[in-house]
Amino acid sequence: MKGTIKKAVALGAAIAMMGGLAACGTSSSSGTTELKFQTWNLKNEKFTSYFEDLIAQFEKDNPGVKIKWVDQPADNYEDKLSTDAAAGELPDVVDMGPEPAYTLAKAGVLLNLADAAPEAEKDFLPAAWSAATFKGTDLEEGTYGFPWYLNSGPTFYNKAVLSECGITVDPNDPPTKQDDIFAMADTFGKNCGGKYALTSGIPSIQDFGMYGVQLMNDDRTEFTFNNAKGVEFVQHYIDMYNAGAFTDDMLNSSTSGESKSFNGGSQAFMNGNAYSVDDIRKNAPKVFENLAITDFIANTKPNMFMEMLTVNATSKHQDLAIKFARFVTNSDNQLAFDKKANVFPSSTGTIDDDFFNPSDDTMDAEAMRMSADQIRNGEIWGPPQFTSACSTMLREEIAQALQGKITAKEALDATVKYCNERI
């Protein structure tokens, strides 16, 4: 996503010029009110019937209301949101993640739900509501989306790779912290340098948060992860690289590419999700023979990812749009969707449903129980101000630090400067 700050300024200017003349939501002479609801990449064989039934129920409960469901492809979805917002064509209720929501909230496009529906806060997990609550430069502090679904999962490890590399893991006391992994690097590299990777090569901003690094100042106006704790964290990766605990191709990889490496048998640890067990069983049977599981590796709280439903601040029917968004995100409807989508609920108490807490003694069930516990206790670590461009910058700078071209401090200073200029 290019130039978040430029995009926000452009959106704000476009909206000011329109003066609110273009807004979603229509009313016909027959008394029918139409709301436009947009999702991304969900109109398919798996989900279409779910949304059609959901919409039919809402329309039945609210005579005279028509929900027009549109679905956009995943490619360039965030850019299309910005384009539609600038043109005054953003739907009444829109599915998006925290990063694009922050950009649109800053441009004045999204409704502050902390003001418009303050009673909703109690219906969601505190960590989820907090992650939908934004503050920063030129932004009214508020909550700009109803949390919808979450995802997290345990960490998996390949016992055969670790054994070959001189590391024995006690199944009754497996590693659970990032420090545990760092402590393995010298032994791992000495025995398997260049052959296997101990873990993913380039840490994400979420990994910094899980290590205990303060990512932003309290006002959320500046990034601060170039502090001493952040430098310490990157230095651990430099030390692992120098010890030979990464393969060469890990310099160009991040946590998003680790599934391929792990399933290929060339990586010892992988942060996965509750459904990774079945994927590995089917697609990497040799790895599955030596598969073991532990809690999500984190010094602090495990990371979660979140999707939200936002409400267009220029909607002609804000109250109805709020009502529909709350209907989609209520506990019953979240639970039905989560079971189909292999994700987890953000609504209060729903994670305690038996579906997420199976009692059988299989690795699949264990992974589900661990994931559920992480949803109860996890954190959405990635700040919404941290754009995809910042992620790329961080990855490139750390790669240079691993190769000894710059120091950990120089890598983080450059990234923080780059990202702060774009807040």
VENHUNOR-V61670 format. One record per helix or strand of 2 or more residues. SS is the DSSP state (~ for helix, > for strand). FROM is the first residue (numbers start at 0). TO is the last residue. Records with the same first field share a line. If there is no record, write none. Layout:
SS=FROM-TO + FROM-TO
This chain:
~=3-17 + 47-60 + 76-85 + 97-105 + 112-115 + 117-122 + 125-130 + 158-163 + 177-181 + 184-191 + 204-210 + 227-241 + 247-251 + 254-262 + 275-282 + 284-287 + 317-327 + 330-340 + 349-351 + 353-355 + 362-376 + 387-401 + 407-419
>=25-26 + 32-39 + 64-71 + 92-96 + 132-135 + 138-142 + 145-150 + 154-157 + 268-270 + 290-293 + 304-311 + 343-344
